[in-house]
Amino acid sequence: MEKSIKINMPFAQWCKLQEEFERINKLLPENQRLDFEKYKFCSNWGRLSFDLHGIEIGAFKKLREPEFYN
């Protein structure tokens, strides 16, 4: 039996964020890629999504610590 994980946001939002991480990582250089594993348990998906879009358009250089998004 596979181990299940508890996510702290609606599943649809969790999937959307995972897709955003993948899309943004394709745009970033190898040494600046974002690690979804660090952020997958965050509960404030709105802030996280906002900051991801900020990185995508060049307004932000990196995400804040995962604790900020809880």
C-alpha positions as CSV (number, residue, x, y, z in Angstrom):
1,M,0.0,0.0,0.0
2,E,1.3,3.4,-0.9
3,K,1.9,6.0,1.8
4,S,-0.5,8.9,1.6
5,I,0.4,12.5,2.4
6,K,-1.7,15.2,4.0
7,I,-1.8,18.4,2.0
8,N,-3.0,21.6,3.6
9,M,-4.8,23.1,0.6
10,P,-7.6,22.0,-1.8
11,F,-6.3,19.2,-4.1
12,A,-7.0,21.2,-7.2
13,Q,-4.9,24.1,-6.0
14,W,-2.1,21.7,-5.0
15,C,-2.1,20.3,-8.6
16,K,-2.2,23.8,-10.1
17,L,0.8,24.9,-7.9
18,Q,2.7,21.8,-9.0
19,E,2.2,22.7,-12.6
20,E,3.2,26.3,-11.9
21,F,6.5,25.1,-10.3
22,E,7.2,22.9,-13.4
23,R,6.4,25.8,-15.8
24,I,8.6,28.3,-14.0
25,N,11.5,25.8,-13.5
26,K,11.6,25.5,-17.3
27,L,12.3,29.2,-17.5
28,L,14.9,29.4,-14.7
29,P,18.6,28.5,-15.0
30,E,19.6,25.1,-13.5
31,N,21.1,26.7,-10.3
32,Q,17.9,28.8,-9.6
33,R,15.3,26.1,-10.0
34,L,12.5,25.9,-7.3
35,D,12.0,22.8,-5.2
36,F,8.2,21.9,-5.0
37,E,9.0,19.4,-2.3
38,K,9.8,22.2,0.2
39,Y,6.5,23.9,-0.4
40,K,4.0,21.1,-1.0
41,F,2.7,21.2,2.6
42,C,2.1,25.0,2.7
43,S,-1.4,26.1,3.5
44,N,-1.5,29.6,2.0
45,W,-1.6,28.7,-1.7
46,G,-2.7,32.2,-2.7
47,R,0.5,33.8,-1.4
48,L,2.6,31.1,-2.9
49,S,0.9,31.4,-6.3
50,F,1.3,35.2,-6.2
51,D,5.0,34.9,-5.5
52,L,5.4,32.2,-8.2
53,H,3.9,34.6,-10.7
54,G,6.2,37.3,-9.5
55,I,9.2,35.1,-10.2
56,E,7.8,34.3,-13.7
57,I,7.5,38.0,-14.7
58,G,10.8,38.9,-13.0
59,A,9.4,41.0,-10.1
60,F,10.9,38.5,-7.5
61,K,14.1,36.6,-7.6
62,K,13.2,33.7,-5.3
63,L,10.5,32.4,-3.0
64,R,10.4,33.1,0.7
65,E,10.9,30.4,3.3
66,P,8.2,27.7,3.4
67,E,7.0,28.9,6.8
68,F,5.9,32.2,5.3
69,Y,3.2,30.4,3.3
70,N,1.6,28.7,6.3
